[in-house]
Amino acid sequence: MELSSARDAFDRVAKKQKLSSSKSQEVIDQVSHEIELALEKIQSVDHLIPPDDQKAILRQLKHKLDTMSPLIQLEGPQKDVNGTLAKYPKLLDKSLNAGISKAYRSVDFDFHIVNQIIACHFYRQGLFDLGDCLIREAGKPEAISLKSQFMELGKILDAIKARNIEPALIWVSKNLEKLRQFGSKLDLKLHSMQFMEILKGGGRVDTLNALNYAKTHLSPLSGVYMKEFQKITVCLLWSGKLERYPYSELLGLTHWEGLGDELSRDFHKLLGQSYNRDPLCVTIAAGIEGLPTLLKLANVMSAKKHVLCKQSIMKLSKSSSRSFKCPNCPAEASFDQCRQLFF
């Protein structure tokens, strides 16, 4: 179902509406300005204005307003809005099929999965109260585990923004085996990031602290990430002059920028979800993609009526001598109009 044309039409209507609103405000301001000028002349305290002069001021105001023709100025933009708006419903009727129920099939529907998908969407968006309400009304308290997981992710991301990697390291340590199964290097990147932050101080104390941190946290990872470990720890030789570090491309791995996205991506992988699109968006997108085909199939099949066995047709048609009514719908047919199906 292509909605780009409907979206473009809506944008045109919105643009016309904004132009009309802007023009209306401009005309109102002009009329208000002329009225205020006339009032200032009439209410002048410097000298008394005779009644005849007041009438002259009002006649002058009326002449200016007639010359401005505010109604005529407003009619043009409003006419454009009405014309564009009148075309929009027709375009929507072409783009949207009001009879999508024809594509419905009476099949088993797993409401538990649907509720879980919607609740997951709310939790991903940080709408925890809304997700809780859905789960409570659906009577699925076991889905509350999704909330705790996404709340934990939110706290980790907030900590990373404050340059605190402890919550992230705790989460990585709990899920380290699973993370390494799909090639995640979060443990190395987190410790490397902290190592570089210490080393950037440039002083002797900072260098010693960075060395101690590497011995404590990076050395245990050397067996898994030997090449990366060697390139990162050799930074100690460039303490105070990291801009001359020969493996400067690796410093990108230790930047805080982008770490939250990478951690979120691995987090969603553990949940079996896409980082870019949540299950609800994927489901809706798949439905929108497949709906036109299903509707076309429904329209083609709607005229094919029902399937009956040959013996029933012979009995209903009195041995093919007369027309008969389908026992399942109001349609009528003769024996010659029936088509044999082979399974």
VMD Tcl script that draws the C-alpha trace (Angstrom):
set ca {
  {0.00 0.00 0.00}
  {1.74 3.15 -1.25}
  {1.06 6.13 1.02}
  {3.68 8.53 -0.33}
  {1.15 10.21 -2.62}
  {-1.25 10.67 0.29}
  {1.56 12.10 2.41}
  {2.53 14.53 -0.36}
  {-1.08 15.64 -0.72}
  {-1.31 16.20 3.02}
  {1.86 18.30 2.93}
  {0.34 20.43 0.17}
  {-2.83 20.98 2.21}
  {-0.78 21.87 5.29}
  {1.33 24.32 3.27}
  {-1.76 26.02 1.83}
  {-3.25 26.24 5.32}
  {-0.12 27.90 6.69}
  {-0.09 30.42 3.85}
  {-3.76 31.19 4.40}
  {-3.23 31.61 8.13}
  {-0.25 33.89 7.54}
  {-2.22 36.01 5.06}
  {-5.18 36.23 7.45}
  {-2.93 37.44 10.25}
  {-1.35 40.00 7.92}
  {-4.76 41.42 6.92}
  {-5.94 41.51 10.54}
  {-2.79 43.40 11.53}
  {-3.34 45.93 8.73}
  {-6.96 46.55 9.73}
  {-6.02 46.82 13.40}
  {-3.27 49.31 12.59}
  {-5.61 51.60 10.63}
  {-8.24 51.47 13.39}
  {-5.65 52.28 16.05}
  {-4.40 55.25 14.05}
  {-7.94 56.58 13.72}
  {-8.58 56.15 17.46}
  {-5.37 58.00 18.29}
  {-6.51 60.94 16.19}
  {-9.99 60.98 17.75}
  {-8.76 60.53 21.34}
  {-5.92 63.04 21.06}
  {-5.57 64.97 24.35}
  {-3.47 67.76 22.87}
  {-6.44 69.42 21.26}
  {-10.13 68.86 21.05}
  {-11.37 67.55 17.72}
  {-14.76 68.88 16.57}
  {-17.46 66.30 15.78}
  {-17.23 67.12 12.08}
  {-13.53 66.33 12.09}
  {-14.21 63.06 13.92}
  {-16.66 62.08 11.20}
  {-14.05 62.97 8.61}
  {-11.54 60.69 10.33}
  {-14.07 57.85 10.33}
  {-14.87 58.44 6.65}
  {-11.16 58.36 5.92}
  {-10.84 55.10 7.87}
  {-13.74 53.58 5.95}
  {-12.17 54.62 2.67}
  {-8.85 53.02 3.62}
  {-10.56 49.79 4.68}
  {-12.57 49.71 1.46}
  {-9.37 50.22 -0.51}
  {-7.66 47.41 1.39}
  {-10.58 45.03 0.65}
  {-9.70 42.61 3.48}
  {-12.40 40.12 2.54}
  {-11.15 39.90 -1.03}
  {-7.59 39.40 0.25}
  {-8.78 36.52 2.44}
  {-10.96 34.86 -0.18}
  {-8.06 33.89 -2.48}
  {-5.94 31.93 0.03}
  {-9.03 30.35 1.58}
  {-10.23 29.25 -1.85}
  {-6.86 27.59 -2.48}
  {-7.11 25.75 0.85}
  {-10.65 24.54 0.16}
  {-9.73 23.38 -3.34}
  {-6.67 21.45 -2.17}
  {-8.54 20.02 0.80}
  {-11.43 18.84 -1.39}
  {-9.01 16.69 -3.42}
  {-7.46 15.06 -0.36}
  {-10.34 12.71 0.62}
  {-10.58 11.47 -2.97}
  {-6.88 10.68 -3.02}
  {-7.21 8.89 0.33}
  {-10.02 6.77 -1.08}
  {-7.70 5.70 -3.89}
  {-4.77 5.00 -1.57}
  {-6.66 3.28 1.23}
  {-8.89 0.26 0.85}
  {-11.86 0.59 3.17}
  {-12.73 -3.09 2.76}
  {-9.57 -4.59 4.23}
  {-11.74 -6.96 6.28}
  {-12.05 -9.04 3.10}
  {-8.46 -10.15 3.64}
  {-9.28 -11.46 7.12}
  {-9.16 -15.19 7.67}
  {-10.50 -17.02 10.67}
  {-7.26 -18.45 12.04}
  {-5.87 -19.02 15.50}
  {-4.68 -15.72 16.98}
  {-2.04 -15.70 19.70}
  {-3.16 -12.74 21.80}
  {-0.34 -13.38 24.27}
  {2.28 -12.73 21.59}
  {0.43 -9.64 20.33}
  {0.17 -8.15 23.82}
  {3.84 -8.88 24.43}
  {4.86 -7.19 21.17}
  {2.85 -4.06 21.98}
  {4.14 -3.93 25.56}
  {7.69 -4.34 24.28}
  {7.15 -1.39 21.95}
  {6.02 0.81 24.85}
  {8.99 -0.24 26.98}
  {11.43 0.44 24.14}
  {10.03 3.95 23.89}
  {10.35 4.47 27.65}
  {6.54 4.49 28.13}
  {6.70 2.20 31.16}
  {3.38 3.25 32.71}
  {1.55 2.57 29.45}
  {3.23 -0.82 29.08}
  {2.35 -1.72 32.68}
  {-1.28 -0.76 32.06}
  {-1.48 -3.00 28.99}
  {0.11 -5.95 30.79}
  {-2.15 -5.49 33.80}
  {-5.33 -5.36 31.71}
  {-4.18 -8.28 29.55}
  {-3.51 -10.36 32.66}
  {0.04 -11.26 31.58}
  {2.25 -10.42 34.59}
  {5.10 -12.58 33.27}
  {5.73 -9.98 30.56}
  {6.83 -7.54 33.26}
  {10.36 -8.94 32.86}
  {10.61 -6.89 29.68}
  {10.16 -3.74 31.73}
  {13.02 -4.52 34.08}
  {15.35 -5.22 31.16}
  {14.59 -1.96 29.37}
  {14.75 0.00 32.61}
  {18.20 -1.48 33.20}
  {19.22 -0.41 29.68}
  {18.01 3.13 30.38}
  {20.05 3.35 33.58}
  {23.16 2.04 31.80}
  {22.81 4.60 29.01}
  {22.33 7.42 31.51}
  {25.48 6.31 33.33}
  {27.46 6.21 30.07}
  {26.41 9.79 29.34}
  {27.90 10.68 32.73}
  {31.06 8.71 31.79}
  {30.37 6.00 34.34}
  {30.96 2.53 32.90}
  {30.28 0.51 36.06}
  {26.60 -0.32 35.27}
  {27.59 -1.27 31.72}
  {30.41 -3.52 32.96}
  {28.06 -5.26 35.39}
  {25.60 -5.97 32.58}
  {28.37 -7.15 30.23}
  {29.82 -9.50 32.86}
  {26.38 -11.08 33.40}
  {25.93 -11.68 29.67}
  {29.55 -12.07 28.57}
  {29.25 -15.61 27.20}
  {26.22 -14.75 25.05}
  {27.78 -11.51 23.86}
  {30.92 -13.26 22.67}
  {28.83 -15.77 20.73}
  {27.93 -13.07 18.21}
  {31.33 -11.36 18.28}
  {30.67 -8.49 20.68}
  {33.75 -6.70 22.05}
  {31.93 -4.54 24.59}
  {34.05 -5.75 27.51}
  {37.26 -4.72 25.73}
  {35.85 -1.40 24.55}
  {34.52 -0.42 27.97}
  {37.80 -1.11 29.74}
  {39.80 0.47 26.91}
  {37.67 3.57 27.18}
  {38.28 3.89 30.90}
  {41.99 3.17 30.40}
  {42.31 5.96 27.85}
  {40.38 8.43 30.01}
  {42.88 7.85 32.83}
  {45.86 8.08 30.48}
  {44.67 11.35 28.92}
  {45.61 13.11 32.16}
  {49.19 13.06 30.89}
  {50.90 13.16 34.30}
  {53.13 10.57 35.96}
  {50.39 9.65 38.43}
  {47.91 9.26 35.58}
  {50.31 6.96 33.75}
  {50.78 4.78 36.86}
  {47.02 4.65 37.42}
  {46.47 3.68 33.78}
  {49.12 0.95 34.09}
  {47.47 -0.46 37.21}
  {44.06 -0.34 35.50}
  {45.46 -2.22 32.49}
  {46.97 -4.91 34.73}
  {43.72 -5.35 36.62}
  {41.14 -5.16 33.83}
  {42.81 -5.46 30.41}
  {45.37 -8.19 31.13}
  {42.66 -10.84 31.75}
  {41.33 -10.06 28.25}
  {44.69 -10.43 26.50}
  {44.09 -14.10 25.74}
  {40.92 -13.26 23.79}
  {41.96 -9.94 22.26}
  {45.76 -10.20 22.06}
  {46.29 -7.86 19.07}
  {43.93 -5.22 20.42}
  {45.46 -5.56 23.89}
  {48.97 -4.94 22.56}
  {47.97 -1.90 20.52}
  {45.99 -0.34 23.37}
  {48.50 -0.87 26.18}
  {51.37 0.44 24.05}
  {49.67 3.82 24.48}
  {51.56 4.02 27.78}
  {54.68 4.90 25.79}
  {52.88 7.95 24.37}
  {51.57 9.26 27.66}
  {51.17 13.02 27.37}
  {51.51 12.93 23.57}
  {48.69 10.67 22.42}
  {48.23 12.77 19.28}
  {51.41 11.07 17.98}
  {50.19 7.56 18.77}
  {50.81 5.42 15.61}
  {47.57 3.44 16.01}
  {45.38 6.54 16.13}
  {42.56 4.71 14.33}
  {42.10 2.59 17.45}
  {41.41 5.65 19.53}
  {38.00 5.73 17.86}
  {37.17 2.53 19.72}
  {37.68 4.35 22.97}
  {35.47 7.34 22.25}
  {32.39 7.72 24.39}
  {30.45 8.88 21.39}
  {28.57 5.98 19.88}
  {29.10 3.61 22.81}
  {25.46 3.91 23.86}
  {24.29 2.90 20.38}
  {26.63 -0.09 20.30}
  {25.54 -1.26 23.73}
  {21.87 -0.83 22.76}
  {22.48 -2.83 19.59}
  {24.01 -5.74 21.53}
  {21.25 -5.48 24.14}
  {18.56 -5.95 21.49}
  {20.50 -8.81 19.90}
  {20.33 -10.66 23.21}
  {16.56 -10.14 23.19}
  {16.38 -11.47 19.63}
  {15.17 -8.11 18.34}
  {16.33 -5.64 15.73}
  {17.98 -2.53 17.12}
  {16.61 -0.29 14.38}
  {13.03 -1.60 14.28}
  {11.07 -3.10 17.13}
  {8.76 -6.14 16.66}
  {5.62 -4.00 16.45}
  {7.04 -1.88 13.61}
  {8.23 -5.00 11.79}
  {4.80 -6.64 12.16}
  {2.93 -3.59 10.90}
  {5.37 -3.11 8.01}
  {4.95 -6.77 7.00}
  {1.17 -6.42 7.17}
  {1.19 -3.27 5.03}
  {3.46 -4.97 2.51}
  {1.34 -8.11 2.25}
  {-2.13 -6.58 2.51}
  {-2.51 -5.55 -1.18}
  {-1.76 -9.10 -2.32}
  {-4.20 -10.56 0.19}
  {-6.91 -8.10 -0.88}
  {-6.34 -8.91 -4.54}
  {-6.56 -12.62 -3.78}
  {-9.74 -12.07 -1.76}
  {-11.34 -10.15 -4.64}
  {-10.43 -12.88 -7.11}
  {-11.65 -15.68 -4.87}
  {-14.86 -13.91 -3.79}
  {-16.49 -14.75 -7.12}
  {-15.49 -18.43 -6.97}
  {-18.18 -19.39 -4.44}
  {-18.00 -22.71 -2.57}
  {-16.75 -26.24 -3.16}
  {-19.25 -29.12 -3.07}
  {-18.81 -32.79 -3.77}
  {-20.16 -34.10 -7.09}
  {-22.80 -36.26 -5.44}
  {-24.24 -33.23 -3.62}
  {-24.36 -31.21 -6.83}
  {-26.14 -34.02 -8.66}
  {-28.67 -34.28 -5.87}
  {-29.28 -30.53 -5.63}
  {-29.60 -30.13 -9.41}
  {-31.91 -33.12 -9.76}
  {-29.36 -35.02 -11.84}
  {-28.16 -31.84 -13.61}
  {-31.61 -31.02 -14.96}
  {-32.18 -27.72 -13.11}
  {-30.42 -24.82 -11.39}
  {-29.83 -25.04 -7.68}
  {-29.01 -22.75 -4.78}
  {-25.70 -23.14 -2.96}
  {-26.28 -24.46 0.58}
  {-23.58 -22.10 1.92}
  {-24.49 -18.79 0.25}
  {-27.30 -17.17 -1.80}
  {-25.60 -17.90 -5.14}
  {-27.37 -20.00 -7.76}
  {-25.73 -22.17 -10.41}
  {-26.38 -24.97 -12.84}
  {-24.47 -28.21 -13.18}
  {-22.79 -26.97 -16.38}
  {-21.48 -23.87 -14.59}
  {-19.65 -25.92 -11.97}
  {-15.97 -26.70 -12.40}
  {-14.32 -29.86 -11.18}
  {-11.38 -29.52 -8.79}
  {-8.54 -32.02 -8.62}
  {-6.62 -32.42 -5.36}
}
mol new
graphics top color blue
foreach p $ca { graphics top sphere $p radius 0.5 }
foreach p [lrange $ca 0 end-1] q [lrange $ca 1 end] { graphics top cylinder $p $q radius 0.2 }
display resetview
